Amino acid sequence: MRRVIASLVGAAVVAAALVTAPTAPPARADDPPAFGSRLYVDPTSDAQRVYDSLLAQGDTARAALIGRIASQPTAVWLGDWYTPTLLVSVIQRHLRAAAAQGATPVFVTYAIPDRDCGGYSAGGYTADQYLDWTRQVAASLAGSRAVVLVEPDSLAMLSSAKCAGVAATRLPLLQSAVGILAAAGLSTYLDGGNARWLTPDVQAAYLNAAGIASARGFFTNVSNFDATQTERDYAGKVSSRVGWKHFVIDVSRNGNGWTGTWCNPPGAGLGQNPQITQSTSTKLDALLWVKHPGASDGPCNGGPPAGAWYESAAEALVLNSPTP
C-alpha cells in the first residue's frame, strides 16, 4: 500500500495534530466495554447462502469449506447501494437477528464522498447527502449498543496522490459523522490504516484531525493481511499518540500474513476466529472479521468486481488457513 504523506495535510498539520503519549495506558473503571459477551453471526451472509446451496446440491466437501466462513461472526457493511427504505430495513433485520442471538452487531459505514478515490470501490455520496445518510444510520441503530466502524481507508488513503484535494472536505465530515453516531449511543471506531501503510505518527495525526477524541477508538488491517501481532504492535503505538484510545483488528484473511499484494492475493489464508478481547489491561477490544472472506477485492488476480462473491478465493482461504 501507499506510504506517501498527502501534501494537502502538510507537515504543519501533522505536527499540530500529534499527541504526546503518556507512559502507560491509564486504568479506568469508568471505561465500559464496547462489546457484550458474543459477536453477531449473520444468518443471511453470502457465505451462508453459498453453504446452503452446496448442501442442497449434495456437494458436502465444498460446503464444509464454505461452512468454515459462514459459521463465524462478520461485520455488516452499509453503503450507498441501499435505498433509504432498504437501508432501514436491512439494519432492523440485523438488529433483530443479533438480539435473538444475544450478540453485539458490528456495522461498517462505507459511503464517504470520493470513496476509494476512484479505485475499485469508488462511489459514495455528496457531502450533504453523507451527513443525512449518517443521521439515518444513527437513528436506525439508536439504543442498540451496536459497534460502528466508520469508513475503512478514509484516513490512511488521504496519503495517496489520487486523493489530493479530498482531506479538506473529508476530515470535517468524519468529525461530524462520529458525533452523530456517538450521540445515538454507539461505539465508533475510525480508520487506523495498517502497519505497512503510514507511520504511527502520521496515522495518529489523521485520527486526531478526524475527531477521534469523540470516538471509542480506531480499527486496523481492514481488508488487509498483516499478521495479528504486527498490527497489535502498530496499533499500540498509534493508540499511545491519540490518548490511549481503544482499537480493533481485522483478522479475517491474515492467517499467512502479507503475501505481496492487497488485491485477491494468492496464498492468503483465514485468520483466527473473531473474538472479544477487551479487558482492563489492554486497549485491544476485539479481533474481528470485517472484510468478508470470499468477497473480492476487485477485478485482479482473476477476481470479479469489488465486493462480489469469489468462490475459488473463498475456498483457497480455508485451504490455506494455518489453523484447522
N, C-alpha and C positions, 0 to 999 in steps of 0.2 A: 504494500500500500504506500501511498504517498507520504512524504515526510517534510515537505516544504511549507514554511510558515506563510500564511496569506499576507501579502503586502498591505492589504486594506486594514488589517488589525494593527500591524506595525509593532515595532519593539516597544514603543512608549506605552501602548495599551496593554501589552503583555506584562510589562514590568509593573504597571499600576494595579493590575488585577491579582497579582500574586499575593498569597497569604503566608506569613511566617509560620512555619509548622511548630506546634507545641512538641514537647519532648516525648509525650506518650498520649494515647487516646484516653480522655477522661472517663472515669467510671460514673455513669449516670443512672440512678434508679428511676428517673422520670423519663427515660427514653424507651417508650413502649415498642414492642416488636411490630414489624410491618406485616408479618405473615402469621397465620394461625398454626394449626397442627399438621396440615397437609396441603398439597398443591392440587389444583384442579386438572382433571383429565378430560379432555374434550371428547365426548362420545360421537361427535359428528365430523371429526377431522378427516382430511384426505387419506391419511394412513388407515384410519378405521374403516373408511369406505372401501378402500382397496383390499384390506384384510377380509372384510365380509364378502366381497366379490370373489376373491380367490378361494375362500372356503366353499362358497356356493358352487364353484366350478370343480371342486374336488382337488384343487392344487394345494395340498396341505404343506408341502415343502416350502413353497414361496410364501404361503400365508404365515408360516411360522417366522419367516424373516421379517415381514412387514409387521407382524404382531409385536415384535420387539419394540417397534417405534410407536404403534398405536396404543400400547398399554401405558405409556409414560405421559406425565403432565407436560403440556406445551402452552406457550403464550397464544393469546387471541389477538390477531392483527386487525386494526381498524383503519380504514383509509377512504379515499375519495372514490373507490369502486362501489361503495354502497350509496344508494339514495338516502336522503334524510329519514324517510319512513323505515326503510330496511335497516338502517344503522341502529335505530332504536330497537327494532325487533330482534336483531342479532344480539345486541347487548343484553336485552331482557332474557332471551333464551339461555345465554351462557350463565347469567346470574342465577337463574332458576336451577340449572343443572349443577352449578357449583354449590348452591345452598343444599341441594339434595345430597351432595357428597360430603357436606361439612368441610368444604375446601376453599382455599383462597384462589380466586382467579387472577391471572396476570394478563393485562391488556397492553397492547403496543399501539401508540398513535403513529400514523405514517401518512401524513397529508400536508406536510410543511410546504410552503411555496418553494419552487425550484428544487423539489425533491430529487436527490441524486445528481443534481446539477447537470442534467442531460444524459445521465448514464442509463444502464439497463432498466432501472426502476424509476425513470423520470415521471414526473406528474406533480400533483399537489394542487392546492387551492391558491387563490389570491390572498393577500394579507388580511383583508377584511373578512373574506369567507372563512379563512382559517380560524380566526378567533370565534366566529359564530359557531363553526363546527365544533370547536373545543368546548364551548359552552353547552352544546347539545350532548356531547360525550359526558361532560361532568354532571349534567342534570340527570342523565340516564344511569350513571353509576353512583350518584349521591346516596350515602347511607349504606353502601355495600361493603365497605372496607377493602375494596379491590386495590390491587397494585397496578400502577400505570408506568410503563417505560415510555418516555417521551422522545419520539423521533430519532431512531437509530441513524447514525452517520451525520446527523445535523450539525454537530460541532466539529468533530475531527475532520470532516470533509471541507471545512472552510479553509483548510491549509492548501487545498488544491487550486491550481491556476484556473481550472474550469469553473470554480465557484467565485471568481473575482467579482466584487460588487454585491455579493449576497449578504455578507455579515451585517451591514448597517441595518438591514431590514430584519434579518433572522434573529439576531440576539434579543432585541426588544420583544419580538413575537414569542420567543421561548420563555422569557421572563413572565409575560402575561399569561401564557398557557399554564405554566407551573402555578401561578397564583390562582387561576381559575380552578384547576384541578385540586389544589390543596384546600381551597375554600369549601370544596364539596366533601372534605374529609378523606381524601385519597392519598395514599403514599406514592410519591412520584420520584422517579429516577431519571436523570439527564444522561446524555451521550458522553461516555468516557473514552471512546475510541478503543484502542488496544495497544499492547506493549510494543508492537513493531511500527506504530504509526507516528505519534508525536511524543516528545519528551514529557515527563510528568509536569514540568514547569509550564510548558505551553498548553497542555491539555487543561491544567488547573486554571490557567488564565481564561480560557474559553468558558469553562464551567462557572467561574466567578462572574464573568460578564453576562452569562445567560441566566443568572439568578439562582444558583444552587443553594444559596442561603435559605431560600424558601422551600427547598425540596428535601426529601429524605436522603437522597444521595445520587449516585450515578451507576451506570451499568458499563461493562466492558465486554469485548470479544463478540458482540452480536454479529451473527452471520460470518464469523471468522473461526480460526482454527488453532490459536495459540494454546499451548499446554496450560492446564489449570494453575499450576504453581507459578509459571511465568506471569500469568495475568494477575494472580493474587499478589505477587511481589510488586508488580507495576501499580495495581490499584491501591495498595497500601501507601505508596509514595504519593500518588495523586491525592488520596484522602488526607494525608498529612499537610497538604498545601491548600485544602479547601475546608479547614476547620474540623478535620476528622469526621467527615461525612461517611455514611454507610455506602456499601456497594453490593452489586450482584454481578455474577459472571455467567455468560452463555457458554455452556459446555456441551451443546448438542452434537457438535461434529469435531471435537478436538481430541479424540482418543489417541490419535497418532501425531498430534501437534501440527505445526506448519509444514506443508509438503511442497511449497514453492509457488503456489498461486492461490488467489482468493476465489476464483470462479470455477465451481464444479471440479475441484482438484482431484485427480486420480490419487488413490492411496489414503484418502481421508477415512476415518472411522468414527463411529459413535463414541461420544464421551461417556462419562459416568452418569448414572441416572440422576435426574433432578432431585434436589433435597434442600430442606430448610436448614440453615447452619447458624442462625443468629444466636448469640449468647452475650453475656456481659463482658467477655474477654476478646471479642473480635468485632470488626466493622463489616465483615462479610455476612450478609443477611441470607443469601441463598445461592445455590448453583442451579441454573435454570436451563431449560431447552427453549430458547427464544426463537431462533430460526428453526423452522420445522425440518427435521431430517427428511429428505425426499423432495423438498421444494427446490426448484432450480435457482441458481444464482443468475442465470441469463443464458443467452444463446452462445455458449462457449463450451469447449470440450464435449460437443455433441448434445448439449442441453437444449430444452425448449425455452420459451420466454421466461423472464424472472418471475418466480412465484408459482409457476406451473409444476404439477407433479412430474417427477423424473424417476420413473420406475427403476431403471437399471442402477442409477446412482443411489437410490434408497437401499436396494439390496446390497450394493457394494459397501455402503456404510456399516451395515450389520455384519457382513462377512469380514470386513477389515477391522472391526472393533477389537481392541485388546482385552476387553472384558466380556465374559460369557453372558 
